[in-house]
Amino acid sequence: MLQKMSDKLGFEELRAKYKDVLSKAFATNNIDLLDSFSKNTNETDRKAAMDQAYRDKLLELLIEDPDTLESYVCFCIESCRRQMVTPTMPVVLLGDIFDALTLNKCEKMFTYVENGVNIWKEELFFIACKNNLLRMCNDLLRRLSRSQNTVFCGRILLFLAKFFPFSERSGLNIVSEFNLENITEFGGDSSSTLKDSLDEEMVIDDEKNKLTIDYNLYCRFWSLQDFFRNPNSCYNKIQWKTFVAHSGSVLSAFSSYKLEAVELQKSKMNRLKAVTSDIEMDESSKEQHYFAKFLTNQKLLELQLSDSNFRRCVLIQFLILFQYLTSTVKFKMESQELKQDQMEWVKETTSLIYRLLGETPPNGKQFAECVKYILKREEHWNSWKNDGCPEFQKPKPPPQVDSTDEVKKSRKRRRPVGDIIREYESQNKYYMGNNELTKLWNLCPDNLTACRTKERDFMPSLESYMLGEHGGSGSSKTKRTADGGWGWRALRLLARRSPHFFVHTNNPIGRLPDYLDDMVERVTREVAANAAANNTNGESSGGSIDKTLKQEPADEEAEEQIETDIIKDGDTNDIEQVPDSTHAGEDDYEKSGRSRVTMITPAQLEAVSSKLSDWKKLAVKLGYKPDEIQYFETENATDASRAKNMLQLWFDDDEDASVENLLYIMEGLKLVEACEALRNIK
């Protein structure tokens, strides 16, 4: 215990001495004085005491101007380079300074941090100070207001972007998260229109250019901010329909309310103001106003629609949202994908938005081209994030080959195996470490495809197997059909390549050799008939039996001949008449399609909707979720219209929707009146 107390007293005395020497050295700007004083002390004790001395001295300098504080931090940086203090000490001092100063002084002091970005990126400071700098900047951002101190916040974020490399994951939104806390609140009295609440002097005189902004348009406009802050909600079917409806209303208002007329009206009002001088008018026209977040008061919406900056901000939000919905993002789920009709709507709306941007003064066309270029560059960043944010590296210059040194010329650097594997994977191939093995492995994309190639088809043709490669006498054929192994293979080949195998007949098969003899004779007759037909047509007689057997008979006589061969003296009355499967299936499908009414008529829809008082019970049975039922309830005024909207969506979207299924479901729910109304309307 006494040893610890003595060590503590010794450290305090050392720190006090260092503080006195530090004060003299800083006052005279003589760092050599501080360096010579600390050489005789142990390095660990010296750095610990010097760090504390710097922080103690800073408490006395906090009342000084920012220039003095900057000089003090520079003095500490030089001490770090001479190994007198720990490398994190300059950033620790800056953190203490920002914690003690007001926001106005912090903004001035931060200029020094920005200008010294190259110092913090040095090898001595970067690894040791990057976490401290990030913590210091985050502490500053917590103190600042995103709406009042927007410029200062932007400067801090730009500094972090310059300080950290591109591949630094702490500065990237890797998993594509959204700022769901950015909630836009709005509301007000819906009994009166916004135009009535504005002063008459702010209303445009031209009747054609007036835009009636009611409470419905106001709510639809600001409701879009929920989709902009959370684009994934657009993948919900009900939310998507809401977004399309609200977007159509807002874009229609933009299209019908041209800003050229507003600019003309302003010029007329400015000419009437004789009191204002020409110089003051020029200065006011050059004024630029910036809003971090627009106000949502309903009385301001008409004025905001007349502002080109406000309109551009909203239209660009649409373009950013559309780019996310249509682009490939690594962390999207499989269900988060737009359908074909939704993609068409996004494409058409994008063209409309670019047209509105081009019509928005000033310099509308140039601004639209600039936005298009920025969004195109954003696609490259998105691809980079999908690839796992690989580190950016400058291309290395080609090596200079010494012509006199043959040894260096003959040596060739071997590529890393990882680079070779990545190159093959980009081509959907595999690298096996050996050229021949790699070539063999990549002949086919997978084993199943390799097994299906023609080279792997070892099954003989029906002609060569049943008749033998060189024909044969009758005794040799009888021996083959009597062989059990040959007969088993023949049955499998007939099942694969003969149309006569699966034929229903009442004549039972007595012995397998007799059946195989019959099939051999039948194949022989067909081969002879096909050869004669080919010779008659001037074609080659060496055609494949497989292709011949697949061809349909040329006329009805050929079909009757084949049926006669199959029946072979059997009683035709005892044979079941099996229709052709293709035509029978089509007839059955047509009959079933005619018997099943898949679509509901408008008259039936009106009749059923008027009788569905308990439509919510039916909605739950049809599979609608609570939020979808709430959508029907809020978007429609009466129960009849809600039921009509629900049934119309069900018939449009559900593949099993039909009048018969609807009747079956309503009978199970005991909706008697609705069932009777549906049956009475034909």
Secondary structure, 3 states (H helix, E strand, C coil): CHHHHHHHHHHHHHHHHHHHHHHHHHHHCCHHHHHHHCCCCCHHHHHHHHHHHHHHHHHHHCCCCHHHHHHHHHHHHHHHHCCCCCCCHHHHHHHHHHHHCCHHHHHHHHHHHHHCHHHHCCHHHHHHHHHHHHHHHHHHHHHCCCCCCHHHHHHHHHHHHHHCCCCCHHHCCCCCCCCCCCCCCCCCCCCCCHHHHCCHHHCCCCHHHCCCCCHHHHHHHHHHHHHHHCHHHHHCHHHHHHHHHHHHHHHHHHHHCCHHHHHHHHHHHHHHCCCCCHHHHHHHHCCCCCCCCCCCCHHHHHHHHCCHHHHHHHHHHHHHHHHHHHCCCCCCCCCCCCCHHHHHHHHHHHHHHHHHHHHCCCCHHHHHHHHHHHHHHHHHHHHHHHCCCCCCCCCCCCCCCCCCCHHHHHCCCCCCHHHHHHHHHHCCCCCCCCHHHHHHHCCCCCHHHHHCCHHHCCCCCHHHHHHCCCCCCHHHHHHHHHCHHHHHHHHHHHHHHCCCCCCCCCCCCCCHHHHHHHHHHHHHHHHHHHHHHHHHCCCCCCCCHHHHHHCCCCCHHHHHHHHHHHHCCCCCCCCCCCCCHHHHHHHHHHHHHHHCCCCCCHHHHHHHHHHCCCHHHHHHHCCCCHHHHHHHHHHCCCHHHHHHHHHHHHHHHCCCCCHHHHHHHHHHCCCHHHHHHHHHCC
